Each structure stands twice: as structure tokens, then as C-alpha cells.
Amino acid sequence: MDYGQAQPFVAVIDNTGTIYQTDSGRKRTAIGVDLQRENELLEQISDMQEVLDNYYQKLVELGAIVPEKSPEEIARETADRQLELAREQAEQQAEINSKLLNAIGALQSEIADMKQNKSSVNSEIVIEEKPVAKKDKGAK
């Protein structure tokens, strides 16, 4: 079919505003509506949408359905969770650092005590030499 050339056809509009194309066999095919009918249909759609929105809000209020989150809500929740995790991690790191500092302090104290004890022990050490008895290889 060549779409470059116009093809005449017969169409009728009934009393509901529906436009029909008719063929030679008098078969009618709906192909559209007039402007008045289109405006009526758009108004009906708008009214139906309003009723649906009201039902939806009631279902949300009753808890029957949970509305989908907007991208902004998802982003905010993600950012809040990341902030919470960062705070938890900082608290854990602070606790670890505190424990490490306490352990280092305790070890430094032990080292100082050991150094002090070593100097006092060195002055008190007396080495005694004891003869070691040798066994006779032939004796049993």
C-alpha cells in the first residue's frame, strides 16, 4: 500500500459521538470519537482517577498497602543508614583505641617495674660455683 497518496473512505458519526469507518459491505469499524465525546471521556477518566486516589489513600491509612517510596525517600534513608553505620564504626574504633592505650600503659608500667627490679636484682646476685661430679664410664 502506498501511504503517499490519500485514500478516500466513508465514515459516520453516531449519536454517541463515535466515528466509524464503513466498507462496501456496510461493516463498521470504530476509528475514533468526536471532540465533545473525547472531552466527556477525559472528564470521566479524571473523576475515576480521583475516586481511585481516595481509595488508595484510605488503604494506606488502614495499613492494607504500603506505598512505594520515592527516590528522594530511598536516598534519605540510605544516607541516614550510612551515617548511623559511620557513627557505630567510630564508637567501636574509639573503644579499641582506648583498650590499646590501656594495654600500652600497662606494658610500659611493667617494663619500668622490670627495669627497676633488674637493677636491684643485679646488685643482689651472688654466683656460686658448684663442682660437677663426673661419672665413671666403666661404673654401672
C-alpha positions in Angstrom: 0.0 0.0 0.0 1.3 3.4 -0.9 0.9 5.8 2.0 2.0 8.8 -0.1 -1.4 9.1 -1.8 -4.7 9.9 0.0 -7.2 7.1 0.1 -10.8 8.3 0.4 -13.1 6.4 2.8 -16.6 6.6 4.2 -17.1 7.4 7.9 -20.2 8.1 10.0 -20.7 9.6 13.5 -23.4 8.0 15.6 -25.4 9.8 18.3 -22.8 8.7 21.0 -20.0 10.7 19.2 -18.2 7.6 18.0 -16.7 7.8 14.5 -17.0 4.6 12.4 -15.4 3.7 9.1 -17.7 1.7 6.8 -16.7 -0.5 4.0 -18.6 -1.6 1.0 -20.2 -4.5 2.9 -21.5 -1.9 5.5 -19.2 -3.3 8.1 -18.4 -0.6 10.7 -15.1 -0.2 12.5 -14.7 2.3 15.3 -11.8 4.7 14.5 -12.3 7.5 17.0 -14.6 9.9 18.7 -15.7 13.5 18.1 -14.3 16.3 20.3 -17.3 16.5 22.5 -17.2 12.8 23.3 -13.4 13.0 23.9 -13.9 15.7 26.5 -16.6 13.7 28.2 -14.4 10.7 28.3 -11.5 12.7 29.7 -13.7 14.1 32.4 -14.9 10.6 33.3 -11.3 9.4 33.5 -10.4 12.4 35.7 -13.4 11.6 38.1 -12.4 7.9 38.2 -8.8 8.8 38.9 -9.9 11.0 41.8 -12.0 8.1 43.3 -9.1 5.7 42.8 -6.7 8.1 44.6 -9.2 8.4 47.5 -9.4 4.6 47.8 -5.7 4.3 47.6 -5.2 6.9 50.5 -7.8 5.0 52.6 -6.0 1.7 52.0 -2.7 3.3 53.0 -4.2 4.8 56.2 -5.7 1.4 57.1 -2.3 -0.2 56.6 -3.7 -2.6 53.9 -1.0 -1.4 51.5 2.4 0.2 51.9 3.1 3.0 49.3 6.2 2.8 47.3 9.0 5.1 48.4 10.1 7.9 46.2 13.7 8.1 45.0 14.2 11.0 47.5 13.0 8.9 50.4 15.2 6.0 49.4 18.2 8.3 49.1 17.5 9.9 52.5 17.1 6.5 54.2 20.3 5.3 52.6 22.2 8.4 53.8 20.8 8.1 57.3 21.8 4.4 57.5 25.3 5.2 56.2 25.6 7.9 58.9 24.4 5.5 61.6 27.0 2.9 60.4 29.7 5.5 60.4 28.9 6.5 64.0 28.8 2.9 65.1 32.2 2.3 63.5 33.6 5.5 65.1 32.4 4.3 68.5 33.9 0.9 68.0 37.2 2.4 66.9 37.3 4.7 70.0 36.7 1.7 72.2 39.5 -0.3 70.5 41.8 2.7 70.8 41.0 3.1 74.5 41.8 -0.6 75.1 45.0 -0.3 73.2 46.1 2.7 75.1 45.3 1.0 78.4 47.3 -2.1 77.3 50.3 0.1 76.2 50.2 1.9 79.5 50.1 -1.4 81.5 53.1 -2.8 79.4 55.1 0.4 79.9 54.5 0.2 83.6 55.6 -3.5 83.6 58.7 -2.6 81.7 59.5 0.2 84.1 59.0 -2.2 87.1 61.2 -4.9 85.4 64.0 -2.3 84.8 63.8 -1.2 88.4 63.7 -4.8 89.6 66.6 -5.8 87.3 68.9 -3.2 88.7 68.1 -4.2 92.3 68.4 -7.9 91.5 71.8 -7.5 89.8 73.3 -6.0 92.9 72.0 -8.9 95.0 73.0 -11.8 92.7 75.8 -13.9 94.1 77.1 -16.6 91.8 78.1 -19.8 93.5 80.1 -22.4 91.6 79.5 -26.0 92.5 81.7 -28.7 91.2 80.0 -31.2 88.9 80.7 -34.8 89.7 81.8 -36.8 86.7 80.6 -40.4 86.3 82.9 -43.2 85.7 82.3 -44.6 82.3 83.1 -48.1 83.5 80.8 -48.0 86.5 77.3 -49.0 86.3 
